[in-house]
Amino acid sequence: MTFKTLDDMGDLTSKRVLVREDLNVPMADGQVTDDTRLRAAAPTILELADRGARVMVLAHFGRPKGQPSEEFSLKKVVAPFSHVLGRPVRYIDWEGDKAAVATLADGEIAVLENTRFFGGEEKNDPAVVERFASLGDLYVNDAFSAAHRAHASTEGLAHVLPAFAGRSMEAELVALEKALGSPEKPVAAVVGGAKVSSKLDVLKHLVERVDHLIIGGGMANTFLAARGIDVGKSLCEHDLTGTADEILDAADKAGCTVHLPYDVVVSKEFAANPPSLRTCNVHEVAADEMILDVGPAAVEALADVLKTCRTLVWNGPMGAFETVPFDKATVALARTAAALTKEGSLVSVAGGGDTVAALNHAGVAGDFSFVSTAGGAFLEWMEGRVLPGVAALQKD
């Protein structure tokens, strides 16, 4: 995959640069509760400003359905973003935007109002693309988390202005190429989460590309059921056991080893530290019990698998990690992966909201080679789909 980056932009003095970022941050009582996305945007914005560009940030916030709304105004994000950048940041409304943009000085930073206030933004309407493009000379896409959407600000602009990947986008694409594009083998993938149905395409794609597929979370129960194991009251999509069988067959033909738990942590109730908690073989789950985590013996065996691998892709927890003690398998395996990464024997790439939360809970997010905060875009990449926002950046 080849694409232009900030290194290819040349002299930026007085250039008007439109930068697509993801500023869709969670807020409560007017305060940003997680500034991860703001911090991710900082390197690109600061570099462009330091190189003399007139920086205009394009972003969406919430789902205003094509209508201006105070509730979804990006105005409320300007002050927190300014705090993260350590620089003044101007706010520019769509009313009088051209006059305001004309007053920007070299090195100045502005956030334009919510792109979704235009009904044609999500339809990639050429008129909206032209409206945005009229404000800038160059376009930078730094929002991988929105790259799976072919919107005016994420895809359309790349076809009408010289287009470049920002530093965050560049880091994502380089990491993903190392993970599944041209990885060092053997490759392992950890896929967890509640339901097989949400990750069918991911699983089908991965069995053709990895050497070891480690399945955890509630979806592992569906695969266990497909193998004739009684999973009691566990979360299980019994109607998808046939599909699970097909995936297992495809893995077998592709030479991919699928790892399912053989000991599990069960309980009669889903609560923190329940009195009915016990660890047992998967064949010993009682009719009134639920599987809520992978057992310690299986985790130890999976750790040994990771020690034989050179690349790891991770999406989804191994168990119900939000509730103690069903976080143990996720924490233990994450710490093994982190230790292998730190010693230089493993390239580890993880992504998805629950995955980031789980790695932070384990205290190892900073020790993985790369952790993507993207949700839908990361999942679609794992499915092998073409991401419109990325494809538009690729060089001819």
Buried (B, 14 or more C-beta within 10 A) or exposed (E): EEBBBBEEBEEBEEBBBBBBBBBBBEBEEEEBEEBBBBBBBBBBBBBBBEBBBBBBBBBBBBEBEEEBBEEBBBBBBBEBBBEBBEBEBBBBBBEEBEEBBEEBEBBBBBBBBBBBBBEBBBBBBBEBBEBBBEBBBBBBBBBBBBBBBBBBBBBBBBEBBBBBBBBBBBBBBBBBEBBBEEBEEBBBBBBBBBBBEEBBBBBBBBBEBBBBBBBBBBBBBBBBBBEEBEBBBBBBBEEBBEBBEBBBEBBEEBEBBBBBBBBBBBBBEEEEEBEEBBBBEBEEBBEEBBBBBBBBBBBEBBBEBBEEBBBBBBBBBBBBBBBEBBBBBBBBBBBBBBBBBBEEEBBBBBBBEBBBBBBBBBEBBEBBBBBBBBBBBBBBBBBBEEBBBBBBBBEE
